[in-house]
């Protein structure tokens, strides 16, 4: 597999970037991963990097972007935080990735059976985790659900996880004029998605891409 150069990166459209991720996840699910020389990619990226996307995902040990999208070294930026929440540092990282380093796509990737989401459903309080969980609380409150609203209810947990992804996408546009302008101009795209920890498959939601 080719390591991304600046020329290759800039030839891609946001829609192309999504297709690369979809194709990679399809290979992963079907155990047809590309044969890569990772040490060669280490050498080729030693003097610089040209990732085609930045992926905001959870710290969950089962959700490594390079693995589930069958990617190599230098292909994407990774922003990982419990519950794939958005804060100022994440926004700054995204602005660097897109405005400075030339990435074409922002992905907000949630996942099923998320511990942070479950914690928010149960209103967990634990040291610094309390503040993080509170950032997910609006997604819990937004779900109009008749039934048990706790981590014991798998259906409710997954509904909150989906809402949390959608809210994160919206927050990125609202809180970063730089990224919002790039999206409106078609310079970059943004998309949410959900990774299934049982099947390994990623479902993408409606994307804003050119």
Buried (B, 14 or more C-beta within 10 A) or exposed (E): BEBBBEEEBEEBBBBBBBEBBBEBBBBBBEEEEEEBEEEEBEEBBEEEBBBBBBBBBBEBEBBEBBEBBBBBBBBBBBBBBBBBBBBEEBBEBBBEBBBEBBBBBBBBBBBBBBBBBBBBBBEBEEEEBEEBBBBBBEBBEBEEEEEEBEBEBEEBBBBBBBBBBBBBBBBBBEBBEEBBEBBEEEBBBBBBBBBBEEEBEBBBBEBBBE
